[in-house]
């Protein structure tokens, strides 16, 4: 008596179904991995850009805090007289002051944020693909009518540009919205001009 062993295998249809499932699962896994890597890279790039912008704006914040008076201001630029950053013997009067200007300009396809001190050539603080207008939003301080009230802060109109109100600007909101390649970053900070504010509180004191 002879027995015939049956050979077992996959039919062509089964092979095609198996290959289709492998391709489908592989595609899903690749898509998930690609999306995850893209999200991580995008978040890292945005955090790096945000950190760099904050670091480069520290000089602006320091200059405004030490400002004695706002000389010119528009939504995209500001010019102040500030006390010099020096470790030499203390000076007084005009010798202790220096003029600093920040401005937003276009340089070809890029937006450039510049700093100019005294008669020196402007230096580039920040250069990115795009920076939205209206960086500076100033407020001037209105002294109280009597000692029982507090000072109020009113928006300064850069178009009217009242010189008396400009001298009393003691609070500025700085908001910078920028784009580098495809990444968008928005940074806002509020700065008090210490010398101007203290001078409004104690007008007879000589602040340095």
C-alpha positions as CSV (number, residue, x, y, z in Angstrom):
1,X,0.0,0.0,0.0
2,X,1.4,3.4,-1.0
3,X,0.6,6.7,0.6
4,X,0.8,10.0,-1.2
5,X,2.0,13.0,0.9
6,X,0.1,16.1,0.3
7,X,2.3,19.2,-0.2
8,X,1.1,22.3,1.5
9,X,2.0,25.9,0.3
10,X,0.6,29.3,-0.4
11,X,-1.5,30.1,-3.3
12,X,-0.8,33.1,-5.5
13,X,-3.8,34.9,-4.1
14,X,-2.6,34.4,-0.5
15,X,0.9,35.7,-1.4
16,X,-0.6,38.8,-3.0
17,X,-2.8,39.4,0.1
18,X,0.2,38.9,2.4
19,X,2.4,41.3,0.4
20,X,-0.4,43.9,0.4
21,X,-0.8,43.7,4.2
22,X,3.0,44.0,4.7
23,X,3.1,47.1,2.5
24,X,0.1,48.6,4.3
25,X,1.6,48.0,7.7
26,X,5.0,49.2,6.6
27,X,3.5,52.4,5.2
28,X,1.5,53.1,8.4
29,X,4.6,52.6,10.5
30,X,6.7,54.8,8.2
31,X,4.1,57.5,8.3
32,X,3.9,57.5,12.1
33,X,7.7,57.6,12.4
34,X,8.0,60.4,9.8
35,X,5.3,62.5,11.5
36,X,6.8,62.0,14.9
37,X,10.3,63.0,13.7
38,X,8.9,66.0,11.9
39,X,6.9,67.2,15.0
40,X,10.0,66.8,17.2
41,X,12.2,68.7,14.7
42,X,9.7,71.5,14.3
43,X,9.3,71.9,18.1
44,X,13.1,71.9,18.6
45,X,13.6,74.5,15.8
46,X,10.9,76.7,17.2
47,X,12.3,76.6,20.8
48,X,15.9,77.3,19.5
49,X,14.7,80.3,17.5
50,X,12.6,81.6,20.4
51,X,15.6,81.3,22.8
52,X,17.9,83.0,20.3
53,X,15.5,85.9,19.8
54,X,15.0,86.4,23.6
55,X,18.8,86.4,24.1
56,X,19.3,89.0,21.4
57,X,16.6,91.3,22.8
58,X,18.2,91.4,26.2
59,X,20.2,94.5,25.1
60,X,17.0,96.3,24.0
61,X,15.4,95.6,27.4
62,X,18.5,96.8,29.3
63,X,18.7,100.0,27.2
64,X,15.1,100.9,27.7
65,X,15.3,100.3,31.5
66,X,18.2,102.7,31.7
67,X,16.6,105.3,29.4
68,X,16.3,108.8,30.7
69,X,14.0,110.0,27.9
70,X,12.4,108.8,24.8
71,X,13.5,111.1,21.9
72,X,11.7,109.5,19.0
73,X,9.3,106.6,18.7
74,X,7.2,104.9,16.0
75,X,5.6,101.5,15.9
76,X,8.8,100.1,14.3
77,X,11.6,102.2,15.8
78,X,12.6,103.9,19.1
79,X,15.4,106.4,19.9
80,X,16.3,107.1,23.6
81,X,18.9,108.9,25.6
82,X,20.3,106.5,28.2
83,X,23.0,106.4,30.8
84,X,26.3,104.9,29.6
85,X,27.2,101.4,30.6
86,X,30.7,102.1,32.1
87,X,32.8,101.1,35.0
88,X,34.8,104.3,34.9
89,X,34.4,107.2,37.3
90,X,30.9,108.4,37.5
91,X,30.1,111.3,35.2
92,X,27.3,113.8,35.3
93,X,25.2,115.8,32.9
94,X,25.3,115.2,29.2
95,X,28.6,113.3,29.5
96,X,26.8,110.4,31.2
97,X,24.3,110.0,28.4
98,X,24.4,108.3,25.0
99,X,21.8,108.1,22.3
100,X,20.6,104.6,21.2
101,X,18.2,103.8,18.4
102,X,16.5,100.6,17.4
103,X,14.8,100.3,14.0
104,X,13.3,97.7,11.7
105,X,14.4,97.7,8.1
106,X,14.2,95.5,5.0
107,X,17.4,94.2,3.5
108,X,16.4,92.4,0.3
109,X,14.2,89.4,1.2
110,X,15.0,89.6,4.9
111,X,13.8,91.7,7.8
112,X,16.7,93.3,9.9
113,X,16.4,94.7,13.4
114,X,19.2,97.2,13.9
115,X,20.8,98.9,16.9
116,X,22.7,102.2,16.6
117,X,24.6,103.8,19.5
118,X,25.8,107.4,19.3
119,X,27.5,108.1,16.0
120,X,28.6,104.5,15.5
121,X,27.4,102.5,12.5
122,X,24.2,100.4,13.0
123,X,24.8,96.8,14.1
124,X,22.5,93.9,13.2
125,X,20.7,92.5,16.2
126,X,18.4,90.1,14.3
127,X,17.9,89.0,10.7
128,X,15.1,86.7,9.8
129,X,12.7,86.1,6.9
130,X,9.9,88.3,8.2
131,X,9.2,90.6,11.2
132,X,5.7,92.0,11.6
133,X,5.3,95.8,12.0
134,X,4.2,97.5,15.2
135,X,6.9,96.3,17.6
136,X,6.7,99.1,20.1
137,X,3.5,100.1,22.0
138,X,4.3,103.0,24.3
139,X,2.3,104.4,27.3
140,X,2.9,107.8,29.0
141,X,2.4,108.3,32.7
142,X,-0.3,110.7,33.9
143,X,0.5,112.1,37.4
144,X,-2.4,111.8,39.9
145,X,-4.5,114.9,40.7
146,X,-3.8,114.4,44.4
147,X,-1.6,112.2,46.7
148,X,-4.4,109.8,47.4
149,X,-4.6,108.6,43.8
150,X,-2.2,106.6,41.7
151,X,-0.6,107.5,38.4
152,X,-2.4,106.3,35.3
153,X,-0.8,105.0,32.0
154,X,-2.3,106.2,28.8
155,X,-1.5,105.0,25.2
156,X,0.9,107.3,23.4
157,X,-0.2,108.4,19.9
158,X,2.9,108.1,17.7
159,X,1.1,110.0,14.9
160,X,0.2,113.1,17.0
161,X,3.6,112.8,18.7
162,X,2.9,115.2,21.6
163,X,6.4,116.2,22.9
164,X,5.2,116.6,26.5
165,X,3.5,113.2,26.5
166,X,6.6,111.6,24.9
167,X,8.8,112.9,27.7
168,X,6.5,111.0,30.1
169,X,6.6,107.7,28.4
170,X,7.6,105.3,31.1
171,X,6.0,102.0,30.0
172,X,6.5,100.2,26.7
173,X,5.1,96.9,25.5
174,X,7.5,95.3,23.0
175,X,5.9,92.6,20.8
176,X,7.9,90.9,18.1
177,X,6.3,88.4,15.7
178,X,8.7,86.9,13.3
179,X,9.1,84.1,10.8
180,X,12.3,82.2,10.0
181,X,11.7,79.9,7.0
182,X,8.5,78.1,8.0
183,X,8.7,78.6,11.7
184,X,6.7,81.4,13.5
185,X,7.7,82.8,16.9
186,X,5.9,85.5,18.9
187,X,7.6,87.2,21.9
188,X,6.1,89.9,24.1
189,X,7.5,91.7,27.1
190,X,6.6,94.8,29.1
191,X,9.4,97.3,30.1
192,X,9.3,100.1,32.6
193,X,11.7,103.0,32.0
194,X,12.9,103.2,35.6
195,X,14.4,106.7,35.5
196,X,11.4,108.3,33.9
197,X,9.0,106.5,36.2
198,X,11.0,107.4,39.3
199,X,11.2,111.0,38.1
200,X,7.5,111.2,37.8
201,X,7.1,109.9,41.4
202,X,9.8,112.2,42.8
203,X,10.2,115.0,40.3
204,X,12.7,116.9,42.6
205,X,15.2,114.0,42.9
206,X,18.2,113.8,40.7
207,X,18.1,110.2,39.3
208,X,21.2,108.6,37.8
